[in-house]
Amino acid sequence: MADLFNPSSWGAGSAQSPAQNLVVGSNTIPLNPMFTGLAVGRQLLIFGDAHPEGAPVTAIGANSVTVTCAYTHASAAWQIAEQAHWLDISDFLAIMSDIGSVLFGAAWGADRNAGGHMIVNCAGVLDQNGNPITGGGTSGGLSQVFTASAGQTTFAPSSFVPTLQSWVFLDGRKTVAGAGGDWTLSGGAVVFGYGLNVGSIVEIVQ
């Protein structure tokens, strides 16, 4: 069974460590042996450095795979593994709803799913030391989705003003706010520190 806290255990086989640098954008990675469940559009897990990510597969060769990376990865600092267990989002939400109802009771409430992302209302919930958990995972549910043009960095929602507490997803991956992270704020807009690939999906949740 996969260990949720150990990404290398998520694959159908052993993780591999190709000795090459990965750039933002398209990368062709040699695999030996080839992963067994490859398909265009699925994601391979790249992890082991400061920016783990799910990189979508765009092409499959005889002994290599081409993926699109949102981050750079230095040679010898990363590994790649196949995500063997795919779960439909509706099934995932149903499972998490059941788990949340047990763990959080009424506090789980209607906030369990907003825009397809798991949001937990922590009101009335105690931590392991018996202290109340405040704030943290709640959200008003406002969101806006953008499709990036090549090199686009700035995204300004039309119906709300994002803050550093907003959740920003890039191709389904939650990004990091603030200096040293993925994005900052400028004039009511989310501004990434790097240009995005054409067709990348950005969702900003207030």
N, C-alpha and C positions, 0 to 999 in steps of 0.2 A: 504494500500500500504506500502511496506517495506521502512523504512528509511535507506538510504545508510550509514548514519553516526551513526546508532544505531544497532549494530549486533543482539541484542536480538529481534529486530523486524523482522529479516529475517526468523524466524522459522514459521512453520505451527501452532505451539501452543506456550505456555509459555516456556521460558528458564528454565532449571532445574539446581540445585546446589547440586549434589551428594557430600557427605562428605567423600572424599577419596583423597589420593595423587595419581597423575599420574606420571608414569615414562616414560623415552624415550623408545619407543618400544610399545609392545602390552599391552593394558589395557582393562579389562572388566568392564563396567560401568552400574550399575543398573539404570533403567528408570521407573518412575511411574508418569503419564502413559507412555506407549511406544509411540514413535513418529510414525506418520502414513505413512510417505513416505520412510521408511528405505529400502536400497538395498545395497548389497555388492558392494564396489567400489565407492559409493557416499561418500561425506564428511560431517561430522558433525562439527559445529563451536564450538570451545573451546575458550573462551574469558573471559575478566575481570581481567586478570593479565598482567604481563609484556610481555608475548609471545602468543598473540592470533594466532590461526592457524586453518586450515581446516584439520581434522584428518580423513583419509579414513577408512571406515567401512570394517572389515574383516570377521565378523561373527555376526549373530543375534540370540539371545536367546529368550525365552518366556517373560522374564522381564528384559533383559539386552542387551547391544550391545558391541562388541569388536572393538576397534579402534587402529590405530597405531599413536602414538604421536612423533613429532620431538623434543618436549621440555618436561621438567618436569613441573608439575603444583601442587602447594601446596593446601592441603585441605582447603576448605572454601574461597579460593582466586579466584576460576574460576566458570564459568557456561558453560552449553552445550545447544546448540539449533540446530534444524534441518534447513538446508538451503532448503527452500520450492520452490524457484524460480530458475529453471535451464535454462540456455540459451546457445545454441550452439555457439561456438567461432566465426563461420562465421557470425551468426546473430549479435553477440555482436560487432564485428569489423565493420559491415555495419552500425549499429546504431551509434557507436562512430565516424565513418568516417563522417557521416552526421552532428553530433554535432560539431566535430572538424572543419569541413569546415565553419560552421557558426561562431564559436568562434575565430578561428585562420586564416581563409581565406587561402591565398596562403602559409602561413607559415606551415600549416598542412602538405602539400606536400606529397611526396612519403615516408616520414619517419614514416607514421602513423602506419605501421605494419612491424616489423622486427622479424622474428623467432617466430611469434605468440604473441609477447608482444607489448603493446601499447607504442609507442615512439613518443614524440612530439618535433618537431623542433621549438624552441621558438624565432628564429630570427625574429625581427621586431614586436614582440608582446609586448604590454604594460601591466603593472600590474594595480591594482585598483587606484594607485596614479599617473598613467600616465608615470611611469618610464619604460625604456626598460627592458625586461627579457632577460638575457644572459645565455648561457650554459644550465645547468640543465638537460633537458630530452633528449638530442640528443645522438645518437649512430651511430657508423660506420657500425653496422649490422653484424660484425663478431661474430660467436658464435660456441660453441662446447658443445655437450651433452655427459654425462657420466652416466653409470649405476654403482652404488656403490656396492662394496663387503661389507660383514659384518664388521662393525667397521672402514671402510675406512674414512680417514680425508683429504687426499691430492689429489688435482686434478690439473693437469698441461696441459693446452691447447697446442696443437702442432703447431697451425698456428698463434698465437699471444701471447703477454705477458699481462696478466691481471693487472689492477691497482685497487686502492681503489675506483675509480669511475666506475669500471665495475659493471654490474648487474649480480648477482648470484641467480638463482632460485633453490629451493629445493622442489621437488615434486609440482612444479607450484607456490610456494610461494616465493616472493622476500625476500631475506635475508638481514641482516644488516652487513656492513663491519666495521672493526676497532676494537680497544680494547673495550671490553664490549659487542661486537656484536657477530654475528655467526661465522665470519671468518676473517682471516688476510692473509697477503701475505708472502711467503717465497720462495726465489729462483725462481721466475716466476710462482709459483703455488698458488692456493687458498687452504688454510688450515683451515678446520673447527675446532672449539674448542671442538667438541664432535664427537664421532664415529657415522657414519650413519648406518641406517638399510640396510640389503642386499636388493637390488632391487630399492633403492631410486634413483630418477632421478635428476641429477645435470646439470643445463645448465648455462654456463658462457657466457655472452654477453659483448663484448668489446665496 
